[in-house]
């Protein structure tokens, strides 16, 4: 979210180049210092705020990056659709529940 990104994308054997602008997808730019974490306990708090869908530039960055990952991994969907899926996954609580499932499962081994 710190600005535009120059992209070269290989899809279906075709390379396309374009400028990706987060503003085109409803995001606002931010400064890098708005995204920086810190000590482990601070990063845990940040992660939980994101998973609880608390409005922040950090959450928006996670939504954007997850949305782009979904776009890359899923043939036939648009960047916007990937972002929408990522946003809904956070908003619905599914992402937080998945973390909770992981914590419960991993604790069974100790």
Secondary structure by P-SEA (a helix, b strand, c coil): ccbbbbbbbbcccbbbbbbbbccccbbbbbcccccccccaaaaaaaaaaaaaccccaaaaaaaaaaaaaaaaacccccaaaaaaaaaaaaaaaaaaaaaaaaaaaaaaac
